[in-house]
Amino acid sequence: MKVEQKEQAIDTTLEAIFNKNELMGMSVLLIDNGKVQWHKSYGLSNVASGSKVTSNTKYRVASISKTVTTIALMQLMEKGKVHLHNDVSDYLGWELRNPNFPDIPITLHQLLTHTSGISDGEGYVNFSKNMISEQLAIKALFALDGAYFSDDLFSDHAPGTFFNYTNATWGIIASVIEIVSQMTFDSYCRAHIFNPMGMHADFDPAYVDDIDDLAVLYRFMDGKWTPQTDDYQGQKPPRRLYDGYKPGQNGLLFGPQGNLRASAEDLAQIIMLFLNEGSIKGKHIISKASVGMMLKSHWEYDGHNGNTWNNFYLSYGLGIHRITNTAQSDIIFEDRTMAGHPGIAYGLLSDMYFNTQTRSGIVFITNGSQLAYKYGKETTFYQVEEDVFKAVYPLLKK
């Protein structure tokens, strides 16, 4: 079969997957031999306006944000401004400890690998709801005698011993980035990652070039599409930064754990950065050594040392999910392991994964489904993800 025929067949298959899963919109991008070989858009980015998903459509890509946040921290590590194995309290200016293990320091390395012993407890949820209106400091979330502290914020596992996927910890990481750079987290990423890489991404939707390019995220509720976030109706939202905010006060303000707005092509640039050992378009972003540190395994599941989310997380780097190709678990393409990150929030599913040896990668994003997401039959990715991976695989298979 000729390449053109194969691409047409895959396009037809993806259209069928889109319809079968009753998705709102979908972007699929494929990289091979270090270049974008395929990028298709389907459906709507906004049901009210009838706007179609295009190559310019940006989504709130959820936890893929963690990889970008890690890149920012690695830049500062390279400059000697942070050390991953130091007590993070030394940077914060206040003591962060798991009250169950008060004598064991918590480090940036543990935060980056989800092994700090911090969990997304009830206090984190309440803090996130009120942090802007009450102009809260991140310290208020972890203060043992504070209004937002809850016992479920900390586990009974010592720091560095147990993997438990968390979001709250990334507010600590972003706060450290702000303290040592003396820039707000969103501004730092804009100046040192997005602008140099030619990306049109941002952690603050107020900075998106064209607000109409931002996809609304939906859930299908009570028989209708119900906007969950980014329903700005053509009007840019106010900046998340409020008057009087000081860098380091609360890195969660900018959503380092999940607020990145980016297109499939923006995420392809992140993939290219890893494929090109830390440089892109002739510009150095992070070192080859930092790329290697991010991609190597810093935690492996041994049957007892982590919460795997149904055998989905079996290996983790620094802000990077490592695919192990374990049967009935974390397979994307059967002939290669991958690294990258998934995302799920507000009805969105997103994937950004790549393989540096074959210089290949995939981006998949959808902004909502009428059907409930269900796990795949052969992997612990969701069925729609599994179907998309299978559909595009023929373009990569040699």
C-alpha positions, 0 to 999 in steps of 0.5 A: 500500500502506498503512503498516500493510501495508508494515510487515507486509510488511517484518516478514515479509521480515526474518523470512525474512532472519533464518531464511535467515542462521540468525541467533541474534538480531537487532535492527532499528531505523529512524529517519525524520523524526527519530523512531524509526519501526520497532523489531523484535526477533528470535530469542534473546539467550541460547541456554542460558536461552532468553531472547528478544531484546527492546527492552531487549537490549544487545549488545557493539556492537564498533567503534560504540564508537569514535564514543562515544569520539570524543564524549567527546574532543570534549567535552574539546576544547570545554573547551580541555583537549585540542587535536587537532593537538598532539603527543599525547605532550604529554598522555601524559607520555611520547613516542609516535613511529613509529620509522620517522619519529621526528621526526614527532609523532603527534596526536589527529587522526591517531588519530581518523582512523586515519592515525597509522601505528600498526597492530594488530600482534602486540604489541597482541594479546598486550598485550590478553590480559595487561593486566588480570592484569599491570596493564599501562600503555599505555606498555608496548605502545609502548615500543620496548624493551618486552616487548610491542613488535612491529615490525608495530605501526608502518607504513612510512607517515608519520603523517597520510599513510595510512589504516589502520584500527586498534584499538590507537590508541583506548587512547591516546585513552582514556588522554588522556581519563583524564589530562585529566579525571582520571576513568576512561574508563568513569566519564567516559562514564557521567557526561558521555554516558550519564546525561545522554542517558538511555542505559542503555549502559556500557563495563563490563558490571559496570554493566549494570542487568540482566545478563540483558539482555546478549546472549551473542555466539556463533559456530557451531562444530563443530555448536553455538552456542559463546559467545564473550563476555558469557556471564555466566550471570546473574551480574554480572562483577567491575568491570574497574577493579582496585585501584591503577589510576590514570587514564591508566594504560591506556585500553584497559582499558575497551575504547574501541575496542569494548567498549560494551554498548548496545541498539538504542534506546541507539544510536538516542539517539546517532543523535538526538544527531547529528540534533539538532546535539549536543543531546538532550532539551534537554541539550547534549552536544557543540556543533554545531561538534563535530558538524560536525567529526566528520561532515565528511571528514578522509580520502578515498581517492585510490587510493593513500592507504589500506587500504580493506578491499575498498573499504569505507572510502573516507571517514572523519571523526572516529570516523565512517565516511562512506558515499560511495554508490560502486557495488559498494562502500559503499551502504546506501540508494541515495538518500542518503549516510550516516554512522556506524559498523559493528562486527564481533567475536565473531560479532556484526555491528552497524551504526549509520548516519544522514543528517542532511538526511533525519533518518533512520537505521538500527540493525542488530545480530545476536549470531551466525550459523550461516553464515559472513558473506559479502560482499554481491553489490552492496556490500562490506557483508556479505550479511545487512546488505545484505539488511536494508538493502534490506528496510527501505528501502521505509519510508524511500523517498519 
